[in-house]
Amino acid sequence: MDMRLLERFTELEAQRTRAVAAVATLPETDRALPMAGSAWSPAQVLAHCAMAEQDFVRRIAMAAETGTAGLRPTRSPLLPIALLAGRHPIAALPVPEGMVPAADVSLESAARNWELVRSDLRGWLESVEDPDRGVWMIHPILGPMSATQVLSVLEAHGCYHAKRHFDRLAARRGT
């Protein structure tokens, strides 16, 4: 894997590990209860993160199947805004309908699914020749994205949920 991608992927893995660990510190009953300021339980937030990443992996596979010849990575002004909103959440962002997790998800199933999805993502990253050139997937709002841009959006999404949910859990539990 390209060293730049490996560094970014390693940080994504650390982010996922911290999120799962923060939820694991909670008593089992609290894992299923909505958190203050959120409609979702901690386990649901983990499930949502896995669902979002699964959607990215699905779109990567679609782009590989259909081809992206002639496309260039986005220069959309929405990309920096999306990254900023993820890293500095000031309010809840709207959630696409297909990204709402089931109410009865467990920590174990959410964590396991996210781990499997992350493994799929790593497999795709292994095939990237130039992380900044070429289109790796097409996002429904942001448009054609390079591998570096995909990882940036996934990092921002993780930061958003870490700051809105998991960091508060860790602070509350003293971990």
Phi and psi in degrees as a GROMACS rama.xvg file:
@    title "Ramachandran Plot"
@    xaxis  label "Phi"
@    yaxis  label "Psi"
@TYPE xy
-53.4303  135.961  ASP-2
-59.7796  -37.7296  MET-3
-64.7241  -40.6502  ARG-4
-68.767  -39.0044  LEU-5
-61.0612  -41.5968  LEU-6
-62.1338  -45.378  GLU-7
-65.7644  -41.567  ARG-8
-64.6736  -40.1286  PHE-9
-61.6162  -39.502  THR-10
-67.587  -39.2475  GLU-11
-60.1657  -41.8856  LEU-12
-63.5467  -41.6105  GLU-13
-63.9517  -39.5287  ALA-14
-62.108  -44.9164  GLN-15
-64.1095  -43.9882  ARG-16
-61.3562  -43.1166  THR-17
-62.9371  -40.7835  ARG-18
-64.3352  -47.6904  ALA-19
-63.015  -41.9733  VAL-20
-63.085  -39.3101  ALA-21
-62.8683  -41.6222  ALA-22
-71.13  -37.2212  VAL-23
-64.1176  -22.8595  ALA-24
-73.5182  -15.6152  THR-25
-80.3181  149.19  LEU-26
-59.9836  148.991  PRO-27
-53.5667  -38.6019  GLU-28
-65.0887  -36.1369  THR-29
-71.7139  -24.0182  ASP-30
-64.9165  -25.6383  ARG-31
-99.3527  -3.40628  ALA-32
-95.1942  139.271  LEU-33
-57.8497  141.9  PRO-34
-82.308  159.293  MET-35
-58.0709  132.221  ALA-36
77.4363  11.59  GLY-37
-141.913  147.92  SER-38
-85.1458  -8.59945  ALA-39
-109.94  152.322  TRP-40
-80.2978  165.017  SER-41
-57.495  -40.4303  PRO-42
-65.1559  -36.4663  ALA-43
-65.6165  -37.0865  GLN-44
-63.5701  -43.2653  VAL-45
-59.1441  -44.9393  LEU-46
-61.6528  -40.8185  ALA-47
-61.4414  -44.0884  HIS-48
-59.5612  -42.4708  CYS-49
-65.325  -40.1421  ALA-50
-63.7413  -42.8155  MET-51
-63.6358  -43.7337  ALA-52
-66.9416  -37.1105  GLU-53
-60.9352  -39.0677  GLN-54
-63.4932  -40.6281  ASP-55
-62.391  -45.9903  PHE-56
-61.6705  -39.8019  VAL-57
-61.8986  -41.8603  ARG-58
-70.2524  -32.8648  ARG-59
-63.8684  -45.3368  ILE-60
-63.0775  -40.3472  ALA-61
-62.9242  -43.6365  MET-62
-64.4653  -38.4394  ALA-63
-65.3612  -36.3818  ALA-64
-73.5092  -43.6842  GLU-65
-88.6833  -19.5821  THR-66
87.0787  150.805  GLY-67
-131.902  22.6105  THR-68
-56.1698  137.169  ALA-69
86.7141  -11.8088  GLY-70
-90.979  148.619  LEU-71
-119.626  152.449  ARG-72
-56.9497  149.243  PRO-73
-59.4841  148.908  THR-74
-123.068  23.6344  ARG-75
-59.4844  136.131  SER-76
-67.0323  -13.3824  PRO-77
-72.8329  -26.3909  LEU-78
-61.0319  -52.238  LEU-79
-62.9383  -32.4299  PRO-80
-66.2435  -43.1246  ILE-81
-62.9814  -41.9304  ALA-82
-65.9545  -41.7592  LEU-83
-64.9647  -43.63  LEU-84
-63.0836  -34.3841  ALA-85
-71.6501  -39.4776  GLY-86
-81.7359  -21.6493  ARG-87
-133.406  69.3619  HIS-88
-69.7769  124.955  PRO-89
-112.093  -13.7127  ILE-90
-155.025  163.274  ALA-91
-67.4354  136.769  ALA-92
-96.4462  152.231  LEU-93
-65.4256  146.571  PRO-94
-111.007  125.741  VAL-95
-58.0771  144.224  PRO-96
-52.0237  -41.2306  GLU-97
-74.0739  -1.94065  GLY-98
-108.528  13.2453  MET-99
-89.8503  119.634  VAL-100
-75.7884  159.771  PRO-101
-63.7296  150.885  ALA-102
-71.3469  -25.7726  ALA-103
-103.282  26.5077  ASP-104
-73.5553  142.946  VAL-105
-99.911  159.78  SER-106
-56.9649  -45.9855  LEU-107
-61.1152  -46.49  GLU-108
-69.727  -39.6733  SER-109
-64.1848  -45.4322  ALA-110
-65.234  -42.3839  ALA-111
-65.6336  -43.4371  ARG-112
-62.8365  -42.7516  ASN-113
-63.5053  -38.783  TRP-114
-62.6798  -42.5162  GLU-115
-65.5309  -42.8613  LEU-116
-63.0675  -42.2512  VAL-117
-62.685  -36.5802  ARG-118
-63.4162  -41.8849  SER-119
-61.7299  -43.0053  ASP-120
-60.3969  -44.575  LEU-121
-59.0113  -41.6357  ARG-122
-58.046  -42.295  GLY-123
-67.5988  -38.5553  TRP-124
-62.2005  -32.3423  LEU-125
-60.2332  -25.7312  GLU-126
-89.2756  -5.75895  SER-127
-75.3924  126.791  VAL-128
-90.0894  -45.3663  GLU-129
-131.039  109.239  ASP-130
-66.7239  -18.2159  PRO-131
-104.07  -14.8819  ASP-132
-114.09  153.992  ARG-133
82.8577  152.093  GLY-134
-96.8473  129.067  VAL-135
-103.095  -29.7153  TRP-136
-158.422  164.301  MET-137
-117.199  114.961  ILE-138
-83.7292  141.251  HIS-139
-64.725  -22.7477  PRO-140
-111.473  -44.4315  ILE-141
-83.1438  -18.8097  LEU-142
89.6037  -157.34  GLY-143
-63.752  134.302  PRO-144
-131.574  142.014  MET-145
-79.1146  169.75  SER-146
-60.7568  -40.063  ALA-147
-62.4373  -42.2097  THR-148
-65.4262  -39.1738  GLN-149
-59.6643  -47.8313  VAL-150
-64.5695  -35.0354  LEU-151
-63.1828  -42.8197  SER-152
-67.6153  -41.764  VAL-153
-63.6114  -39.6815  LEU-154
-61.6502  -45.6964  GLU-155
-62.9587  -39.5298  ALA-156
-62.5723  -44.0264  HIS-157
-63.2607  -41.3148  GLY-158
-61.3701  -42.7042  CYS-159
-55.8725  -51.6329  TYR-160
-72.4684  -31.954  HIS-161
-61.6651  -46.9412  ALA-162
-72.8463  -35.5278  LYS-163
-81.3984  -25.8587  ARG-164
-130.3  -62.618  HIS-165
-70.9147  -37.6272  PHE-166
-63.6332  -38.1736  ASP-167
-65.4475  -37.8268  ARG-168
-63.8013  -46.903  LEU-169
-62.5102  -42.1013  ALA-170
-65.3903  -40.2259  ALA-171
-64.5766  -34.7925  ARG-172
-90.9074  -7.46741  ARG-173
74.6804  27.0426  GLY-174
